[in-house]
């Protein structure tokens, strides 16, 4: 077809519209239609025609930014969200400011996509040996004493690749009958439980999936870690080494890599800054923000300041360092129609 020759470097694997993408794949039912130009894409966006559903769809439907206005703001918004800016400051920065609700929608969409990206890397590309480290940071939602949170993080020591993370509730820091710190009734405290073991188990299940036999897990001396590791790895293919958490947190500390990672997260995320009003009101927002930050740190930021490669490159997940736009380029919620994020389907001139 003449139209296909005008746009030869991409052919959709199928129709991504909801009424079609759940049907059996039939790439022959999708043909190139034409280019259309918009203010955000003066070079044009390819439009395809679905012969089965008799409708058209654009290449933008495969993008995470689909239906978002001002797509040129994506890179700057992500940069501010991982640079300790609050949502309000991220919205008002720049020549043409976004609204706070617009930044919230971007955080929701990009955060979910980042968690899908981390899970897909865990499932398809990640296989590491050597030493892994696990530790938990603490934060809160709404109230520091009444609603604390735990954030377990699993990191590979050599590559500094963050393999897994989770967010879960902790029990209140005050007794149910103590009203000195909070005016709400004591009954409000009862449903909140300590779900630290559940969150740590998610990280350990990821460890069992990606660690080669003979790998080592280093943690502090929390008793539950050994019990949960034996439950997740009954064969004992992963060794467990414990270190005291009271050692000075210098570069000589055996747990320095994971401690340094959590310190960087506290510096880069406004939600983890202590004693500020940027703290999360809902733990889901914290989970989304953490997913975006660690995806950025794995794929965009160099491992160390003197490195040119990212943690994902050292771990063998990708071959090149990603840009901000690469981080949220292709949707991963389309099932078999999802385009692989590891090798872009478009050449650099068409991105």
N, C-alpha and C positions, 0 to 999 in steps of 0.2 A: 504493500500500500504506500501511496505517496506520503500520507501523513505519518506513517510509521518510520519512513526514511528521514523525515524532518526531526524526529525525536527518537533516535535509535538506541540510546544508552539506558533506557529503563522500560521495562514492561511489567505491569502489575501482576502479581501472582493470582489475583482474583478480584472480585468486587468487594470492597470493604463496607459497603452500606449495610445497615443492620438486617434488612430484609433479604440480603443475598449471601452475606459472608458466613452464615451458619449452614448453608447448603453445601453439597459436595463441590470441591474445587473444579473449575473448568476455565483455565486461563484463556482458551481460545474464544471464549465469549466476551473478552475484553479487548477493545481496539482503541487505537489513538484517534482522537476526534479533532482537537484544535488547541491553540494557545489562547489564553486570555490574560490581559494585563490589568493589574491593580496598582494603587498608589504604593503599597508596600512591596510589590514585586514588579517593577517597571520592565524587567526582562521577560516577563511572562510566566505563567504557570500552566503546565500541560493539563488538558482536560481529556478524559477517557470516556468511552461509551460502553455500557454494559448491554449486550444484545439480549441477555436472558431477562433482565429486569426492565429493559427499555428506559434507562435513565443514564445520566452522566454523573461523573465524580471527578474530582481533581486530585492531583498528587498531594495536595495539602491534607487530604483526609487520612493519609498515612502518618502525618506529623503529630507530635504531642501538642503542638500549638494550634491545632485545628479549632476554629471558631474563636480564637483569642485575637482581640484587636491589638494593633501595634506590635507585631512580632519582632520588629527591630529592637524592642526594649528587653528582649529575653536575656541576652548575655549580660547586660548591665544589671538587671534585676537579680539574676543568680549571683553575680559578683557581690552585690550588696548583702544578700541574704547569708552568704558564707563569710562575710567580713564584719560581723558583729553589729550590723545595722538593725535597728528595730523596724517593724513593718511600716510605721509612719515615716521614718526617715528614708527608708527604701522607696516609698511612694513619692515623696516630695523632691527627691534628688533628681537632677537632670534638667534639661531645658523645658521639656513638656512633661509635667509630672503626671503620674498615674494616681488613681484613687487608692485608698487603703484597701478597699474591698477587692480591687483588681489585683493587688499584690497578694492578698489572701487566696484568691482563686488560683493564681499562679503557684503559690506554695502548695496548695492542695493537689493540683495536677502534677507538678514537677516532683513533689515528694512521693506520690504514689508511683510515678514512673521510675524514680530512683530506686525504690525498694524492689520493683520488678526487675530492674537492671541488675541489682546486686544478687537477687535470687537466680536470675538466668545465668550470670557468670558463675555462681556457685554450682549450678546444675550442669553446665556445658563446658566450661573452660578451666575451672580451677582444680588443680591437683598439686599439692605442695607437700614437701617433707621438711624435716628440721624441727624447730621450736615454735610453738604457738603460745600466746599469753592471753590470759583472761583476767579481767578485773571489773569491778562495778563502781560506777560513779553514782552520786545521789543528787537529786533535784526535787522539785515539788510542783504541784499544781494548786493554784489559788492560795494555799496557806502552807508555810514551811513546816509547822509542827503538826497540823491536822491532816495534811495530805502529802506526805513524802513519796518520792518515786525512786526506783532503782533503775540504772542503765547499764546492764552488762554488755561488754564489748570484747570481741575476739579478734586478735591481730596476729599476723605472722611476723615473727621477730626480724627476719632478714630483709624481706621485701617491704615491710610495714603496710601490707595490704590488709584492710579491715574486712574480714571474712563474714562477720555476723554481728548484729546488734539487736537489742530488744529494749522495751520499756514496760515496766510493771509497777504495781502499787506496793507500798509498804504500810505496815500498821502505823497508826498515829503515834506520835512521840510523847503524848500526854495520856494520863489515865482517863477512863471514861467519865469519872465523877469530878474531875478537876476542871472548873470553869474559869480559872484565872486567865487562861490564854485565849479562850474563844467563847463568845456568848451563846453559841448555838446549843440546843439540847444535847445531852449525852447520847441519846438514841441515834443521832446522826453519825456517830463514830463507829457503831457496831458493824455495819456491812463492809467496811474497808478491811481487807485482809492482806497478809504478807504473801505476795505471789513472786517472791524473788526466785525460788526454786524453779518455777515454771519458766520464767524468763531465761534463767541460766541453762535450763534444759534445751531451749531452742538454739542457743549458741553452741552447746555441746553436740547436738545432733548435726549441726553444720560442720563442726570439727570432724566428727566421725566420717562424714561424707567426703571431705576434701583432703584429709590427712593420709599420707602414705603410711604403711606399717613401719613401726619403729620411730614414729614422731613423738615429740615430747610436749606436754602441756605444763606450763609454769603458772602457778597461782600463788596467792597468799594462803594463810593457814586456816581459812574458813572451813569448818568441818564438812559442810554440805557438798563442797566441790568434789571431794573424793567419792562420796556416796553416789552423786549424780553421774560422775564419769564411769563408775563401774556399771551403773544401770544402762547407760547409753552405749558402752563398749564392753560387753561381757567377755569378749575374747582377750581383752588386755593388750591389744595391738598398739595402744597409745600409753606411754609412760606418764606418770604424774609426779612433778617435782614442786615442792612448796618452799616458800621463802617468807621471812618475817616481814610484816607490813610496817614495822617500827623502825626499819633501817632508814638512814637519811636518803631522801629522794634526789640523789645526785645521779650523774651518768654512770657511777660505779654500782648503783643498785641493780640487782638482777632483773627487777621488774621495771626498769627505766623505760623501755619502749612503750609499754601500754600506759604507764603513768604519763609519759610525755604526750602520747596521743590524746588522752583525756584532757590534759592541760591545754593542748591546742584546740580541742573542741570547745572548752570553756572560753577560750579567747576568741574563737571564730563565730560562736553562736550567741546572740544576744539573750536567748532564752535561758542559757546556762550561767549567765553572769549573776553572781550573788548580790543580794540586797539591791535589786533594781526592780522597776515596775515592768520590765520586759518579760518577766517570768510567765510561763505558760499558764493559761487558765484551764486548758484541757490537755490531757496527756497525749491525745491523738495528734494535736498540732506539734507537740514536741517530737513525737515519733516521725512525723512527716519531715520536719526540719532536720532531724538527725540523718534521715535517709538521704536528703539532698546534700548535706554537708559531706558525708562519708563517700557518696558517689563522686562528688567533686574532688575530694581528696585522693580517691583511688585513681581516677581517670584523667584529671585535668592538672592538678598541682604536682610539681616534681616531688620525688620522695624526700630529698633534702635540698637546701638552697643551692648547693654546688652541683646537683645532679641535673641532667637534661631529660632523664626518663622518669616516668611516673611509677607508682607502686604497681599499677596494673601491668605495665610493661615488664617490670622485673618479675612479676608473678606469672607472666606468660599469657595473660588474658587478652591483651591487645598488642599490636605491633607498633603503634604510633601514639604519640601524645594527643589527646583529644582537646578540642576547643570547647568553649562554653556551649556553642550551638550544637556540637556533636553530642553533648550529654543528653539533650532532649530532642534529638532529630527524629527518630522513628518510634512509633507507638508499639508497645509490647503487649497490648490487651486484645489483639485481633486473632489469637489462636494461630492456626496454620498460616494465616495471611500476614502475620507479623514479619517484617523485614529484619534480617539479622543485624544487630547493632555492631557486630565485630568488623565486618567488611562492608563499607558503604556501597549501596547499589548505584550511586551516582558519582561521576568523576568530579574532581575539584572545581572545574569550570561551571558545573551545573548546580553547585550547592548554594 
